Amino acid sequence: MYAGRLTCAERLAIESQLRAERTCAKKVQIYMSVSQDSAVQAILQQMAEKGQRHISILNNMLHDAESYSDILQH
């Protein structure tokens, strides 16, 4: 994955995207809970899974950058 130092702007952009992805994930869960159509639910499930992958990737990017930063400080 990503390993390196993040600039302040990059970190802010990733954190902003992470918040947006989490908001989207919450909305998809709400839509899934109220939908009665199995085809719509299947699409929403795919969206939820893709959103979770995005959240995981963004979290990993932040974690990897923090780990890299910790290594440089020691």
N, C-alpha and C positions, 0 to 999 in steps of 0.2 A: 504494500500500500504506500501511502505517502510517508516519507521520512525526511524531515528537514525542519529548518527554522521557518516559522510563519511571521510575516510582518503583521503589524497591528491591523492594517486594513484587511489582510487576508483572514486573520482570526475573526474580526468583526463580521466579515462576509459569511464565513462558515457558521458562526453562531446565529446570524440572522436567518440563514437558510435552514438551520436546524430548528429554530423556532417555527418557521413557516411549515416545515415538514411535520412537526409535532401537531400543529394546529390542524393541518390537513388530515392527519391520522385520526384525530379526535372527531372531526366532522364525518369522515368515512365510517367510523364506528357508529355514530349516531344514525347516519343514513341506513346502515345495515340493520340496525335494531328496529327501524320503522318500516322498512321495505317488506312488502308481501310477495313481490315478484322474484321467483328463483333466478331468472336470468339477470336481473338487476343485482341481486345479491351476489351472484357469481362474479360479475364485473367488479363490484365493490370489494369483494374478497381479493381479487387480483390487484386492485389499487392499494388495498391495505398491505399486502405482502410487498409490493414494490416500494411503498412508502417506508416500511420497516427496514428494507434493504438500504434505502437512502439515509435513514436515520443512523443505521449502523455504520455506514461508510463515513458519514460526517463525524460521528463520535470517534471513530478510529483515527481519522485525520487529526482531530484535536488531541487525542491521547498520544498518538505517535509524535506529534510536535512537542508535547509536554515532556515526553520521555527523552527525546533528543535534546531538549533544552536542559533537562536535569543532568544528562551525561556531560554536556559542555560545562556546566557549573562546577562539576567535581573534579 
